[in-house]
């Protein structure tokens, strides 16, 4: 999850100790982060394949959380639509991708036997993550930087939030949604994102003021994404979306902040640079 990390409570008998959990989180991050950067750098079909698979995983976890029983037809429609969106984006058929993203929710709503709005919402969440991640990377000149920058901001927001929350504790950020998250963690995440803005400016990714503003906004947006996912899980009485990533939980747990950040980046970039220049519109001011 991103930012606003909890201050750690003493472990109960039978629970994993915080230090042990931190070790697992660090090892998983050291493996996954370089692999992610490598795939982002490669771009093209490899990146689209990865984000399509991840979006299906997001939909699967959401589907498992919100439904009291499996809805095979609903899940199948969602998976087929996400695969079609990924394939269409691969071939540059953005019209087909957006058409699938529009039609599939109606089919899901028709087929769902319970909680239609939640099933539709889960598909839209996964589809938005997929489309935004691909569109931002499509820009041949700026796509890599436009995608890596949100990734770095989300990661350091998570790290800064975790350690600031542990070190300072203090008032809770949203006790009814996520009782362990603190304002110290939220601020710590934003502060560390400013460090990334300084580094990005130093290596020539952009001018300082735009990089600073983007970093702060992305950090805050990612923390809202974290809180949103926490609210969904609390609404349905779930602690982790799954256990697919050691020390981190599920894909929803790990990518909640990134989904919010990349969707924001894609919308902002599209407004300034158009459909084929979302990366440029996001990064170049």
C-alpha positions as YAML, in Angstrom:
chain: A
units: angstrom
residues:
- id: 1
  name: UNK
  ca: [0.00, 0.00, 0.00]
- id: 2
  name: UNK
  ca: [1.15, 3.51, -0.46]
- id: 3
  name: UNK
  ca: [2.08, 6.15, 2.08]
- id: 4
  name: UNK
  ca: [0.27, 6.92, 5.33]
- id: 5
  name: UNK
  ca: [1.76, 3.76, 6.76]
- id: 6
  name: UNK
  ca: [0.79, 2.62, 10.22]
- id: 7
  name: UNK
  ca: [2.72, 3.08, 13.39]
- id: 8
  name: UNK
  ca: [3.35, -0.51, 14.42]
- id: 9
  name: UNK
  ca: [1.56, -2.00, 17.41]
- id: 10
  name: UNK
  ca: [3.17, -4.65, 19.65]
- id: 11
  name: UNK
  ca: [2.68, -8.09, 18.14]
- id: 12
  name: UNK
  ca: [0.37, -10.58, 19.80]
- id: 13
  name: UNK
  ca: [1.28, -14.24, 20.36]
- id: 14
  name: UNK
  ca: [1.20, -16.08, 17.06]
- id: 15
  name: UNK
  ca: [1.48, -12.91, 14.97]
- id: 16
  name: UNK
  ca: [4.48, -12.10, 12.81]
- id: 17
  name: UNK
  ca: [6.81, -9.63, 14.50]
- id: 18
  name: UNK
  ca: [7.11, -6.22, 12.81]
- id: 19
  name: UNK
  ca: [10.82, -6.72, 12.17]
- id: 20
  name: UNK
  ca: [10.16, -10.08, 10.49]
- id: 21
  name: UNK
  ca: [7.37, -8.60, 8.37]
- id: 22
  name: UNK
  ca: [9.61, -5.67, 7.41]
- id: 23
  name: UNK
  ca: [12.33, -8.09, 6.31]
- id: 24
  name: UNK
  ca: [9.88, -9.95, 4.06]
- id: 25
  name: UNK
  ca: [8.56, -6.66, 2.64]
- id: 26
  name: UNK
  ca: [12.08, -5.43, 1.87]
- id: 27
  name: UNK
  ca: [13.14, -8.67, 0.19]
- id: 28
  name: UNK
  ca: [9.97, -8.74, -1.94]
- id: 29
  name: UNK
  ca: [10.46, -5.07, -2.90]
- id: 30
  name: UNK
  ca: [14.14, -5.61, -3.82]
- id: 31
  name: UNK
  ca: [13.07, -8.36, -6.20]
- id: 32
  name: UNK
  ca: [9.96, -6.79, -7.68]
- id: 33
  name: UNK
  ca: [11.11, -3.16, -8.05]
- id: 34
  name: UNK
  ca: [14.03, -3.79, -10.45]
- id: 35
  name: UNK
  ca: [11.93, -6.21, -12.49]
- id: 36
  name: UNK
  ca: [9.18, -3.62, -12.77]
- id: 37
  name: UNK
  ca: [11.61, -0.90, -13.87]
- id: 38
  name: UNK
  ca: [13.10, -3.27, -16.44]
- id: 39
  name: UNK
  ca: [9.68, -4.04, -17.95]
- id: 40
  name: UNK
  ca: [8.73, -0.35, -17.92]
- id: 41
  name: UNK
  ca: [11.97, 0.47, -19.75]
- id: 42
  name: UNK
  ca: [11.32, -2.26, -22.32]
- id: 43
  name: UNK
  ca: [7.77, -1.04, -22.85]
- id: 44
  name: UNK
  ca: [5.89, -2.29, -25.88]
- id: 45
  name: UNK
  ca: [4.11, -5.64, -25.81]
- id: 46
  name: UNK
  ca: [5.92, -6.78, -22.64]
- id: 47
  name: UNK
  ca: [4.58, -3.86, -20.60]
- id: 48
  name: UNK
  ca: [1.09, -4.23, -22.04]
- id: 49
  name: UNK
  ca: [1.15, -7.97, -21.29]
- id: 50
  name: UNK
  ca: [2.23, -7.32, -17.69]
- id: 51
  name: UNK
  ca: [-0.36, -4.64, -16.95]
- id: 52
  name: UNK
  ca: [-3.11, -6.68, -18.60]
- id: 53
  name: UNK
  ca: [-2.27, -9.65, -16.38]
- id: 54
  name: UNK
  ca: [-2.10, -7.40, -13.32]
- id: 55
  name: UNK
  ca: [-5.44, -5.77, -14.15]
- id: 56
  name: UNK
  ca: [-7.04, -9.21, -14.35]
- id: 57
  name: UNK
  ca: [-5.52, -9.96, -10.96]
- id: 58
  name: UNK
  ca: [-6.96, -6.72, -9.55]
- id: 59
  name: UNK
  ca: [-10.41, -7.63, -10.87]
- id: 60
  name: UNK
  ca: [-10.11, -11.15, -9.47]
- id: 61
  name: UNK
  ca: [-9.26, -9.88, -5.98]
- id: 62
  name: UNK
  ca: [-12.00, -7.23, -6.07]
- id: 63
  name: UNK
  ca: [-14.50, -9.85, -7.24]
- id: 64
  name: UNK
  ca: [-13.50, -12.15, -4.36]
- id: 65
  name: UNK
  ca: [-13.84, -9.34, -1.81]
- id: 66
  name: UNK
  ca: [-17.25, -7.97, -2.75]
- id: 67
  name: UNK
  ca: [-19.16, -11.16, -3.57]
- id: 68
  name: UNK
  ca: [-20.47, -13.65, -1.04]
- id: 69
  name: UNK
  ca: [-20.15, -16.36, -3.68]
- id: 70
  name: UNK
  ca: [-18.34, -16.64, -6.98]
- id: 71
  name: UNK
  ca: [-19.96, -15.17, -10.06]
- id: 72
  name: UNK
  ca: [-18.27, -17.10, -12.91]
- id: 73
  name: UNK
  ca: [-20.14, -15.32, -15.72]
- id: 74
  name: UNK
  ca: [-19.34, -11.88, -14.29]
- id: 75
  name: UNK
  ca: [-15.70, -12.76, -13.80]
- id: 76
  name: UNK
  ca: [-15.43, -14.25, -17.29]
- id: 77
  name: UNK
  ca: [-16.88, -11.14, -18.95]
- id: 78
  name: UNK
  ca: [-14.50, -8.95, -16.98]
- id: 79
  name: UNK
  ca: [-11.46, -11.03, -17.91]
- id: 80
  name: UNK
  ca: [-12.41, -11.22, -21.60]
- id: 81
  name: UNK
  ca: [-12.99, -7.46, -21.71]
- id: 82
  name: UNK
  ca: [-9.66, -6.70, -20.00]
- id: 83
  name: UNK
  ca: [-7.84, -9.04, -22.38]
- id: 84
  name: UNK
  ca: [-9.56, -7.34, -25.32]
- id: 85
  name: UNK
  ca: [-8.58, -3.91, -24.00]
- id: 86
  name: UNK
  ca: [-4.96, -5.01, -23.60]
- id: 87
  name: UNK
  ca: [-4.89, -6.55, -27.09]
- id: 88
  name: UNK
  ca: [-6.50, -3.47, -28.64]
- id: 89
  name: UNK
  ca: [-3.99, -1.16, -26.98]
- id: 90
  name: UNK
  ca: [-1.17, -3.40, -28.20]
- id: 91
  name: UNK
  ca: [-2.29, -2.90, -31.79]
- id: 92
  name: UNK
  ca: [-3.11, 0.78, -31.28]
- id: 93
  name: UNK
  ca: [-6.86, 0.32, -31.53]
- id: 94
  name: UNK
  ca: [-7.75, 2.77, -28.78]
- id: 95
  name: UNK
  ca: [-11.32, 3.07, -30.03]
- id: 96
  name: UNK
  ca: [-11.83, -0.68, -29.58]
- id: 97
  name: UNK
  ca: [-10.26, -0.52, -26.11]
- id: 98
  name: UNK
  ca: [-12.55, 2.27, -24.93]
- id: 99
  name: UNK
  ca: [-15.60, 0.58, -26.51]
- id: 100
  name: UNK
  ca: [-14.85, -2.60, -24.55]
- id: 101
  name: UNK
  ca: [-14.42, -0.53, -21.39]
- id: 102
  name: UNK
  ca: [-17.87, 0.99, -21.96]
- id: 103
  name: UNK
  ca: [-19.81, -2.13, -23.00]
- id: 104
  name: UNK
  ca: [-18.42, -4.58, -20.42]
- id: 105
  name: UNK
  ca: [-19.89, -2.79, -17.35]
- id: 106
  name: UNK
  ca: [-23.39, -3.10, -18.80]
- id: 107
  name: UNK
  ca: [-22.90, -6.81, -19.38]
- id: 108
  name: UNK
  ca: [-21.51, -7.27, -15.88]
- id: 109
  name: UNK
  ca: [-24.45, -5.39, -14.36]
- id: 110
  name: UNK
  ca: [-26.87, -7.58, -16.33]
- id: 111
  name: UNK
  ca: [-25.21, -10.87, -15.33]
- id: 112
  name: UNK
  ca: [-24.45, -10.12, -11.69]
- id: 113
  name: UNK
  ca: [-26.86, -11.70, -9.22]
- id: 114
  name: UNK
  ca: [-25.75, -9.53, -6.31]
- id: 115
  name: UNK
  ca: [-23.94, -6.26, -5.66]
- id: 116
  name: UNK
  ca: [-24.05, -5.14, -9.27]
- id: 117
  name: UNK
  ca: [-22.59, -1.72, -8.58]
- id: 118
  name: UNK
  ca: [-19.64, -3.24, -6.76]
- id: 119
  name: UNK
  ca: [-18.89, -5.69, -9.56]
- id: 120
  name: UNK
  ca: [-19.12, -2.91, -12.13]
- id: 121
  name: UNK
  ca: [-16.93, -0.71, -9.97]
- id: 122
  name: UNK
  ca: [-14.28, -3.43, -9.73]
- id: 123
  name: UNK
  ca: [-14.13, -3.81, -13.49]
- id: 124
  name: UNK
  ca: [-13.88, -0.04, -14.02]
- id: 125
  name: UNK
  ca: [-11.10, 0.12, -11.41]
- id: 126
  name: UNK
  ca: [-9.09, -2.60, -13.18]
- id: 127
  name: UNK
  ca: [-9.78, -1.20, -16.65]
- id: 128
  name: UNK
  ca: [-8.76, 2.31, -15.60]
- id: 129
  name: UNK
  ca: [-5.49, 0.97, -14.20]
- id: 130
  name: UNK
  ca: [-4.81, -0.92, -17.44]
- id: 131
  name: UNK
  ca: [-5.67, 1.89, -19.86]
- id: 132
  name: UNK
  ca: [-3.87, 4.59, -17.86]
- id: 133
  name: UNK
  ca: [-0.69, 2.51, -17.44]
- id: 134
  name: UNK
  ca: [-0.51, 1.84, -21.17]
- id: 135
  name: UNK
  ca: [-1.40, 5.33, -22.39]
- id: 136
  name: UNK
  ca: [1.20, 7.04, -20.21]
- id: 137
  name: UNK
  ca: [3.93, 4.68, -21.46]
- id: 138
  name: UNK
  ca: [2.93, 4.99, -25.15]
- id: 139
  name: UNK
  ca: [4.65, 8.36, -25.59]
- id: 140
  name: UNK
  ca: [7.95, 7.33, -27.30]
- id: 141
  name: UNK
  ca: [9.93, 10.30, -26.01]
- id: 142
  name: UNK
  ca: [8.60, 10.76, -22.48]
- id: 143
  name: UNK
  ca: [6.61, 7.62, -21.69]
- id: 144
  name: UNK
  ca: [9.33, 5.93, -19.67]
- id: 145
  name: UNK
  ca: [9.92, 8.95, -17.43]
- id: 146
  name: UNK
  ca: [6.19, 9.67, -17.15]
- id: 147
  name: UNK
  ca: [5.60, 6.15, -15.85]
- id: 148
  name: UNK
  ca: [8.67, 5.78, -13.65]
- id: 149
  name: UNK
  ca: [8.10, 9.10, -11.89]
- id: 150
  name: UNK
  ca: [4.68, 8.09, -10.45]
- id: 151
  name: UNK
  ca: [6.12, 4.69, -9.56]
- id: 152
  name: UNK
  ca: [8.97, 6.29, -7.62]
- id: 153
  name: UNK
  ca: [6.66, 8.75, -5.89]
- id: 154
  name: UNK
  ca: [4.30, 5.97, -4.80]
- id: 155
  name: UNK
  ca: [7.17, 3.80, -3.59]
- id: 156
  name: UNK
  ca: [8.84, 6.53, -1.53]
- id: 157
  name: UNK
  ca: [5.47, 7.67, -0.18]
- id: 158
  name: UNK
  ca: [5.03, 4.13, 1.08]
- id: 159
  name: UNK
  ca: [8.54, 4.04, 2.55]
- id: 160
  name: UNK
  ca: [8.38, 7.50, 4.10]
- id: 161
  name: UNK
  ca: [4.94, 6.81, 5.50]
- id: 162
  name: UNK
  ca: [6.00, 3.50, 7.01]
- id: 163
  name: UNK
  ca: [9.03, 4.79, 8.85]
- id: 164
  name: UNK
  ca: [7.54, 8.15, 9.86]
- id: 165
  name: UNK
  ca: [4.50, 6.33, 11.21]
- id: 166
  name: UNK
  ca: [6.71, 4.01, 13.24]
- id: 167
  name: UNK
  ca: [8.98, 6.78, 14.48]
- id: 168
  name: UNK
  ca: [6.41, 9.42, 15.43]
- id: 169
  name: UNK
  ca: [3.01, 7.78, 15.71]
- id: 170
  name: UNK
  ca: [0.59, 10.45, 16.84]
- id: 171
  name: UNK
  ca: [-2.92, 11.37, 15.68]
- id: 172
  name: UNK
  ca: [-4.72, 8.95, 13.42]
- id: 173
  name: UNK
  ca: [-5.36, 9.96, 9.82]
- id: 174
  name: UNK
  ca: [-8.66, 8.16, 9.22]
- id: 175
  name: UNK
  ca: [-9.42, 5.94, 12.21]
- id: 176
  name: UNK
  ca: [-12.76, 4.71, 10.89]
- id: 177
  name: UNK
  ca: [-11.20, 3.58, 7.62]
- id: 178
  name: UNK
  ca: [-7.69, 2.50, 8.58]
- id: 179
  name: UNK
  ca: [-7.12, 2.80, 12.34]
- id: 180
  name: UNK
  ca: [-3.33, 2.44, 12.31]
- id: 181
  name: UNK
  ca: [-2.52, 5.12, 9.75]
- id: 182
  name: UNK
  ca: [-1.23, 8.39, 11.15]
- id: 183
  name: UNK
  ca: [-0.80, 11.98, 10.05]
- id: 184
  name: UNK
  ca: [2.93, 11.56, 10.70]
- id: 185
  name: UNK
  ca: [3.01, 8.78, 8.14]
- id: 186
  name: UNK
  ca: [1.11, 10.86, 5.61]
- id: 187
  name: UNK
  ca: [3.45, 13.83, 6.02]
- id: 188
  name: UNK
  ca: [6.52, 11.58, 5.97]
- id: 189
  name: UNK
  ca: [5.43, 10.18, 2.63]
- id: 190
  name: UNK
  ca: [5.01, 13.63, 1.13]
- id: 191
  name: UNK
  ca: [8.38, 14.78, 2.46]
- id: 192
  name: UNK
  ca: [10.19, 11.85, 0.87]
- id: 193
  name: UNK
  ca: [8.38, 12.47, -2.42]
- id: 194
  name: UNK
  ca: [9.89, 15.98, -2.42]
- id: 195
  name: UNK
  ca: [13.32, 14.34, -2.29]
- id: 196
  name: UNK
  ca: [12.44, 12.47, -5.49]
- id: 197
  name: UNK
  ca: [11.40, 15.77, -7.09]
- id: 198
  name: UNK
  ca: [14.80, 17.22, -6.24]
- id: 199
  name: UNK
  ca: [16.56, 14.19, -7.69]
- id: 200
  name: UNK
  ca: [14.43, 14.24, -10.85]
- id: 201
  name: UNK
  ca: [15.26, 17.90, -11.36]
- id: 202
  name: UNK
  ca: [18.97, 17.26, -10.82]
- id: 203
  name: UNK
  ca: [19.10, 14.60, -13.55]
- id: 204
  name: UNK
  ca: [17.17, 16.73, -16.02]
- id: 205
  name: UNK
  ca: [13.70, 15.17, -16.00]
- id: 206
  name: UNK
  ca: [12.07, 18.58, -15.72]
- id: 207
  name: UNK
  ca: [12.01, 21.95, -14.00]
- id: 208
  name: UNK
  ca: [11.91, 21.98, -10.21]
- id: 209
  name: UNK
  ca: [8.58, 23.69, -9.55]
- id: 210
  name: UNK
  ca: [6.55, 21.40, -11.86]
- id: 211
  name: UNK
  ca: [8.38, 18.32, -10.55]
- id: 212
  name: UNK
  ca: [7.72, 19.45, -6.99]
- id: 213
  name: UNK
  ca: [4.02, 20.08, -7.59]
- id: 214
  name: UNK
  ca: [3.61, 16.76, -9.40]
- id: 215
  name: UNK
  ca: [5.40, 14.91, -6.60]
- id: 216
  name: UNK
  ca: [3.26, 16.41, -3.84]
- id: 217
  name: UNK
  ca: [0.00, 15.87, -5.73]
- id: 218
  name: UNK
  ca: [0.91, 12.29, -6.68]
- id: 219
  name: UNK
  ca: [1.88, 11.51, -3.10]
- id: 220
  name: UNK
  ca: [-1.45, 12.79, -1.80]
- id: 221
  name: UNK
  ca: [-3.44, 11.09, -4.56]
- id: 222
  name: UNK
  ca: [-1.70, 7.79, -3.90]
- id: 223
  name: UNK
  ca: [-2.56, 8.04, -0.21]
- id: 224
  name: UNK
  ca: [-6.21, 8.62, -1.09]
- id: 225
  name: UNK
  ca: [-5.97, 5.52, -3.26]
- id: 226
  name: UNK
  ca: [-4.63, 3.63, -0.27]
- id: 227
  name: UNK
  ca: [-7.47, 4.85, 1.93]
- id: 228
  name: UNK
  ca: [-10.06, 4.00, -0.72]
- id: 229
  name: UNK
  ca: [-8.86, 0.41, -0.92]
- id: 230
  name: UNK
  ca: [-8.80, 0.21, 2.89]
- id: 231
  name: UNK
  ca: [-12.39, 1.48, 2.95]
- id: 232
  name: UNK
  ca: [-13.49, -1.20, 0.47]
- id: 233
  name: UNK
  ca: [-11.84, -3.95, 2.50]
- id: 234
  name: UNK
  ca: [-13.30, -2.66, 5.76]
- id: 235
  name: UNK
  ca: [-16.73, -2.43, 4.11]
- id: 236
  name: UNK
  ca: [-16.57, -6.16, 3.40]
- id: 237
  name: UNK
  ca: [-14.63, -7.25, 6.48]
- id: 238
  name: UNK
  ca: [-11.42, -8.24, 4.68]
- id: 239
  name: UNK
  ca: [-7.90, -7.66, 6.00]
- id: 240
  name: UNK
  ca: [-5.83, -8.41, 2.88]
- id: 241
  name: UNK
  ca: [-7.04, -8.73, -0.70]
- id: 242
  name: UNK
  ca: [-4.91, -11.88, -1.06]
- id: 243
  name: UNK
  ca: [-1.47, -13.21, -0.08]
- id: 244
  name: UNK
  ca: [0.11, -13.27, -3.53]
- id: 245
  name: UNK
  ca: [2.98, -10.89, -2.62]
- id: 246
  name: UNK
  ca: [4.94, -11.93, 0.51]
- id: 247
  name: UNK
  ca: [4.83, -9.24, 3.18]
- id: 248
  name: UNK
  ca: [2.53, -7.01, 1.14]
- id: 249
  name: UNK
  ca: [-0.71, -8.97, 0.75]
- id: 250
  name: UNK
  ca: [-2.47, -8.87, -2.60]
- id: 251
  name: UNK
  ca: [-2.24, -6.84, -5.77]
- id: 252
  name: UNK
  ca: [-4.91, -4.44, -4.53]
- id: 253
  name: UNK
  ca: [-2.95, -3.98, -1.30]
- id: 254
  name: UNK
  ca: [0.27, -3.30, -3.16]
- id: 255
  name: UNK
  ca: [-1.03, -1.26, -6.09]
- id: 256
  name: UNK
  ca: [-3.82, 0.82, -4.55]
- id: 257
  name: UNK
  ca: [-1.70, 3.96, -4.47]
- id: 258
  name: UNK
  ca: [-0.21, 3.38, -7.91]
- id: 259
  name: UNK
  ca: [-3.62, 2.89, -9.52]
- id: 260
  name: UNK
  ca: [-4.82, 6.23, -8.17]
- id: 261
  name: UNK
  ca: [-1.57, 7.97, -9.14]
- id: 262
  name: UNK
  ca: [-1.33, 6.59, -12.68]
- id: 263
  name: UNK
  ca: [-4.98, 7.28, -13.45]
- id: 264
  name: UNK
  ca: [-4.46, 10.87, -12.28]
- id: 265
  name: UNK
  ca: [-1.28, 11.12, -14.38]
- id: 266
  name: UNK
  ca: [-3.05, 9.74, -17.47]
- id: 267
  name: UNK
  ca: [-6.02, 12.11, -17.16]
- id: 268
  name: UNK
  ca: [-3.80, 15.12, -16.54]
- id: 269
  name: UNK
  ca: [-1.45, 14.14, -19.36]
- id: 270
  name: UNK
  ca: [-4.34, 13.53, -21.76]
- id: 271
  name: UNK
  ca: [-5.82, 16.96, -20.99]
- id: 272
  name: UNK
  ca: [-2.51, 18.64, -21.84]
- id: 273
  name: UNK
  ca: [-1.02, 16.36, -24.49]
- id: 274
  name: UNK
  ca: [-3.84, 14.42, -26.10]
- id: 275
  name: UNK
  ca: [-4.33, 10.68, -26.39]
- id: 276
  name: UNK
  ca: [-0.96, 9.98, -28.00]
- id: 277
  name: UNK
  ca: [0.94, 12.45, -25.82]
- id: 278
  name: UNK
  ca: [-0.23, 11.69, -22.30]
- id: 279
  name: UNK
  ca: [3.34, 11.12, -21.12]
- id: 280
  name: UNK
  ca: [4.51, 14.39, -22.63]
- id: 281
  name: UNK
  ca: [1.53, 16.27, -21.28]
- id: 282
  name: UNK
  ca: [2.18, 14.94, -17.81]
- id: 283
  name: UNK
  ca: [5.93, 15.51, -17.64]
- id: 284
  name: UNK
  ca: [6.66, 18.58, -19.80]
- id: 285
  name: UNK
  ca: [5.46, 21.93, -18.45]
...
